[in-house]
Amino acid sequence: MTTPLVTIHWLKENKEDKNLIVLDASQEYDEGNTIKGAVHFDIKNTFSDTKSAYPNTFPSEKQFEEECRKLGITKKSKIVVFDSKGIFTSPRVWWMFTVMSHKTVAVLDGGLPAWNSAGLKSLEVNKPKELPTSFKAHKNEAAIYHYEQIVDNCNSQECQLIDARSPGRFNGTAPEPRAHLQSGHIKNALNLPYTQVLSNDYYKPKEELEELFRDLHIDKRPIIFSCGSGITACIILLAFTLVSDQESYVYDGSWTEWAERNKCYTQV
């Protein structure tokens, strides 16, 4: 596992690895429609700070550590994460583990649709045998950008900000999913809709990804990825990681926090 992306063929060949653990990060988890042997990674209810005013807020090191232990994850675990939409929530989980200093983690390219379409429904992957474990997390706080840092960056422009939402939401011509919030974007942000880095539930080839980022005319400054609530930002972050080792971060609160704290409300 040397890249942040693995194929269904890789998973099939490594399904009996005793250190393998497969995580289903689907938002609408269905125990009857998942990869056999996979365990559910519940972003919303278990791996987020549920006391936060904003959705999907990164959890504390202690919370993340304790919940991973319950899933059977260890420091030796080779983690493969997928979701039912192909590529949607799984990159968020990949990013979370890298922030927590666990590097042997990858996203299953194509996700559950690819696995099922290949006729692999009957295959079962390795499942953790001992629970709980002694997993230790080491949170890299610097990887997560917060509201105050984004405010500062609006003036300093030390980093480039790339927003993964649709052009309509970015330009303020389409509504936000949270109806009380206006759409629009943070000052100086660039727009790369997450759908543009994907093709039929798979990541596009490296050459096409390189062209997409080249067309944004980004320079060597660090990049902050943002979206609506921290999920799809990780999709384009992973795409960028596939083609570049440039310094990059995620604005965890994303547009939801920015709009709330700047009182960008729709008229009622």
C-alpha positions in Angstrom: 0.0 0.0 0.0 2.2 2.8 -1.3 -0.5 5.2 -2.7 -3.6 6.8 -1.3 -5.7 4.9 -3.8 -6.1 1.2 -4.4 -8.1 -0.8 -6.9 -10.7 -3.5 -6.4 -8.2 -5.9 -7.9 -5.7 -5.0 -5.2 -8.3 -5.5 -2.5 -9.3 -8.9 -4.0 -5.6 -10.0 -4.0 -5.0 -8.8 -0.4 -8.4 -9.7 1.2 -6.9 -12.3 3.6 -4.0 -10.1 4.8 -4.2 -10.4 8.7 -3.5 -6.6 9.0 -6.1 -5.6 6.5 -9.2 -3.7 7.8 -11.9 -2.4 5.4 -14.0 0.5 6.5 -17.4 1.4 5.0 -17.8 5.1 5.3 -21.2 5.4 3.5 -23.5 8.1 4.8 -26.4 5.8 4.3 -24.9 2.6 5.7 -26.7 -0.6 4.7 -25.5 -3.7 6.5 -27.1 -5.7 3.6 -25.2 -3.9 0.9 -21.6 -3.6 1.9 -18.3 -5.5 1.4 -18.4 -8.7 3.5 -16.1 -8.3 6.5 -16.1 -4.5 6.3 -16.9 -2.5 9.5 -18.9 0.7 9.6 -17.0 4.0 10.0 -19.7 6.5 11.1 -18.4 10.0 10.3 -21.5 11.9 11.4 -22.3 10.2 14.7 -19.0 8.6 15.9 -16.1 10.3 14.2 -17.2 13.9 14.5 -17.4 16.4 17.3 -21.1 16.2 17.8 -21.0 19.1 20.3 -19.8 21.4 17.5 -22.3 23.9 15.9 -21.0 22.7 12.5 -21.4 19.4 10.7 -18.5 16.8 10.4 -16.2 18.7 12.8 -12.9 16.9 13.3 -13.0 14.9 16.6 -10.5 15.1 19.4 -7.5 12.8 19.4 -9.0 10.9 22.4 -12.4 10.4 20.8 -10.8 9.2 17.5 -8.5 6.9 19.3 -11.2 5.3 21.4 -13.6 4.8 18.5 -10.8 3.2 16.3 -10.0 0.8 19.1 -13.7 -0.4 19.1 -13.4 -1.1 15.4 -10.3 -3.3 15.8 -7.8 -0.9 14.3 -4.2 -1.2 15.4 -0.9 0.6 14.5 -0.2 -2.3 12.0 -3.6 -2.0 10.3 -3.6 -1.6 6.5 -6.8 0.4 6.1 -8.9 0.5 3.0 -12.0 2.8 3.1 -14.9 2.9 0.6 -18.4 4.3 0.3 -21.6 3.4 -1.5 -21.4 6.4 -3.9 -18.1 5.3 -5.4 -16.1 8.3 -4.2 -17.7 10.6 -1.7 -17.1 10.3 2.0 -14.2 7.8 1.8 -11.5 10.5 1.0 -12.6 12.3 4.2 -11.7 9.2 6.2 -8.4 8.8 4.4 -7.5 12.4 5.3 -8.6 11.9 9.0 -6.3 8.9 9.4 -3.4 10.8 7.8 -4.0 13.7 10.2 -3.9 11.2 13.0 -0.5 10.0 11.8 -1.7 6.6 10.5 -0.1 6.4 7.0 -1.1 2.9 5.8 -4.6 4.0 4.6 -6.0 4.2 1.1 -9.4 4.8 -0.6 -10.9 2.1 -2.8 -11.2 3.6 -6.2 -14.7 3.1 -7.5 -15.9 2.1 -4.0 -18.8 -0.3 -3.4 -20.3 0.2 -6.9 -17.1 -1.0 -8.5 -16.8 -4.0 -6.1 -20.3 -5.1 -6.8 -20.1 -4.5 -10.6 -17.1 -6.8 -10.7 -19.1 -9.6 -9.3 -17.2 -9.7 -6.0 -20.2 -9.5 -3.6 -19.6 -13.0 -2.3 -16.0 -12.4 -1.4 -15.2 -11.7 2.3 -12.3 -9.6 3.4 -10.3 -10.0 6.6 -12.2 -8.9 9.7 -10.6 -7.8 13.1 -10.5 -10.7 15.6 -9.6 -8.9 18.8 -11.6 -5.9 20.2 -10.9 -3.4 21.6 -7.3 -2.7 20.5 -4.5 -0.4 21.8 -4.6 2.0 18.8 -2.8 5.3 19.4 -3.6 8.5 17.5 -1.2 11.4 17.2 -3.1 14.4 15.8 -1.3 16.8 13.5 -3.2 20.0 14.4 -1.3 22.0 11.7 -3.1 20.0 9.0 -6.5 21.5 9.9 -7.3 25.1 9.1 -9.7 27.0 11.3 -11.8 30.1 10.8 -9.4 32.6 12.3 -6.6 31.4 10.0 -8.9 31.7 6.9 -9.7 35.3 8.0 -6.0 36.1 8.2 -5.4 34.4 4.9 -8.0 36.6 3.2 -5.6 39.5 3.7 -2.2 37.8 3.7 -2.9 35.4 0.8 -0.1 33.2 2.1 -2.1 30.2 1.0 -4.3 29.5 -2.0 -7.9 28.4 -1.3 -9.7 25.9 -3.5 -13.4 25.3 -3.1 -14.9 22.0 -4.1 -18.5 23.0 -4.4 -20.5 23.4 -7.6 -20.1 26.6 -9.7 -23.7 27.6 -8.8 -23.0 27.4 -5.0 -19.6 29.0 -5.4 -20.9 31.9 -7.5 -24.0 32.4 -5.4 -26.5 31.5 -8.1 -27.6 28.2 -6.6 -28.9 27.5 -3.1 -27.0 25.9 -0.3 -28.2 22.5 1.1 -28.6 24.4 4.4 -31.5 26.6 3.3 -30.9 29.4 5.8 -27.4 30.1 4.4 -26.6 32.1 1.3 -24.3 30.6 -1.3 -21.1 32.4 -2.4 -17.5 32.0 -1.7 -14.6 33.1 0.5 -12.5 36.1 -0.8 -9.8 35.1 -3.3 -11.0 31.4 -3.5 -10.7 29.3 -6.7 -13.4 26.9 -7.7 -12.8 23.2 -8.7 -16.0 21.2 -8.3 -15.2 17.8 -6.9 -17.1 16.1 -9.7 -14.5 17.3 -12.2 -11.8 15.1 -10.6 -14.0 12.0 -11.0 -15.3 10.0 -13.9 -18.0 7.3 -13.4 -17.2 6.9 -9.7 -13.4 6.7 -10.2 -10.7 9.2 -10.0 -9.6 10.5 -13.4 -6.1 9.5 -14.7 -3.1 11.4 -13.4 -2.6 13.3 -16.7 -6.2 14.6 -16.6 -5.9 15.6 -12.9 -2.6 17.5 -13.6 -4.4 19.4 -16.4 -7.3 20.4 -14.1 -4.9 21.8 -11.5 -2.8 23.5 -14.1 -5.8 25.2 -15.5 -6.4 26.8 -12.1 -3.0 28.6 -12.4 -2.0 27.7 -8.9 1.5 28.6 -7.8 3.9 27.2 -5.1 2.0 28.6 -2.1 0.4 26.1 0.2 -3.2 25.1 -0.7 -6.2 25.1 1.6 -9.1 22.9 0.4 -12.7 23.9 1.3 -16.3 22.9 0.5 -19.6 22.9 2.3 -18.8 21.0 5.4 -15.4 19.3 5.0 -16.4 16.2 3.0 -15.9 17.0 -0.7 -12.8 19.2 0.0 -11.1 15.9 0.8 -12.0 14.5 -2.6 -10.0 17.2 -4.4 -7.3 17.1 -1.8 -6.7 13.4 -2.5 -6.8 14.1 -6.3 -4.1 16.8 -5.7 -2.1 14.4 -3.6 -2.0 11.9 -6.5 -0.2 14.5 -8.7 1.7 16.8 -6.3 3.5 16.8 -3.0 2.8 20.5 -2.4 1.8 21.5 1.1 -1.9 21.4 1.6 -4.6 21.7 4.3 -8.4 21.4 4.8 -10.6 24.2 6.2 -12.6 21.9 8.4 -15.6 24.3 9.0 -15.7 25.2 5.3 -18.5 27.4 3.8 -21.0 26.4 6.5 -18.9 27.9 9.3 -17.8 30.8 7.2 -21.4 31.7 6.2 -22.7 31.3 9.8 -19.9 33.4 11.4 -20.3 36.1 8.8 -24.1 36.0 9.0 -24.6 35.2 5.4 -28.2 34.3 5.8 -31.0 34.1 3.3 -34.0 36.4 3.7 -37.0 34.7 5.3 
